[in-house]
Amino acid sequence: MMASSKNVVELVAVSRANAQAAQDTIGEILRTAGGADVTGDQAEALRAATVTLELEAIDIYTAFEARMQHHFKRGPFSRKLQALLIESGKADLADRIYQYYLAVNVLKHGKGDSYRALVKDPSPLVVLRPAPDAALSEVEAEAEGADRAAGLVDVTDPGFFAGLTDAILQAAAFLKKR
C-alpha cells in the first residue's frame, strides 16, 4: 500500500518501480518458456506477477483520485475530470483518463458497464480479454478462471501501465495548474 504523505508524482514513481519488477518477472518467464505453454511453478509466478500489476493499477488510480478529489466539489471524480479536460481543449487526455478509469473499474468489479464501454470504444487504449460465457456452469467458469474478474484487462500489455501512469501525471499537472 502506498504511503499517504506522498504526492501523485512520488506515488507514480513508486508504482512504476513496483510495476517494472512485475513486468520484468513476466518477461523472464515468457522468455524462458520460449513460446511453449507455461505450467507449474512458472504458471503460478506468471499469475502472481500479473495480479501484482492489476493491483498496482488499481492502487495508483485510487491514490490519484484521492489526492485530486479536492479539485471538485462532489460527485464522480473521473467524469468531472473528463468534462473539465474536454472543456479546456484537452480531449485526448480526457479520453485517455476515461479509458483508464474504465479499465481500473473492470479490474475492480469485472464485467459490467465499464467493460461494455471499453468493448465499444472505436480506439481502445487497453487490451481486453473476452469475458467468460455467462452460460458456463460454475465449475466450468471456475476452471477457466472466470471467478477472477480482474483478468478481463490485459495489464501485461507493454503499453498499459506506462499509458495509465502518463495519463495520471498529465491530469494531475493539469489540475495543479488550475
Stockholm file with secondary structure:
# STOCKHOLM 1.0

chainA/1-178         MMASSKNVVELVAVSRANAQAAQDTIGEILRTAGGADVTGDQAEALRAATVTLELEAIDIYTAFEARMQHHFKRGPFSRKLQALLIESGKADLADRIYQYYLAVNVLKHGKGDSYRALVKDPSPLVVLRPAPDAALSEVEAEAEGADRAAGLVDVTDPGFFAGLTDAILQAAAFLKKR
#=GR chainA/1-178 SS CCCTTSCHHHHHHHHHHHHHHHHHHHHHHHHHHTTSCCCHHHHHHHHHHHHHHHHHHHHHHHHHHHHHGGGSSSSCHHHHHHHHHHHTTCHHHHHHHHHHHHHHHHHHHCSSHHHHHHHHCSSCSSCBCCCCCTTSCHHHHHHTTTTCGGGGBCTTSTTHHHHHHHHHHHHHHHHHHC
#=GC SS_cons         CCCTTSCHHHHHHHHHHHHHHHHHHHHHHHHHHTTSCCCHHHHHHHHHHHHHHHHHHHHHHHHHHHHHGGGSSSSCHHHHHHHHHHHTTCHHHHHHHHHHHHHHHHHHHCSSHHHHHHHHCSSCSSCBCCCCCTTSCHHHHHHTTTTCGGGGBCTTSTTHHHHHHHHHHHHHHHHHHC
//
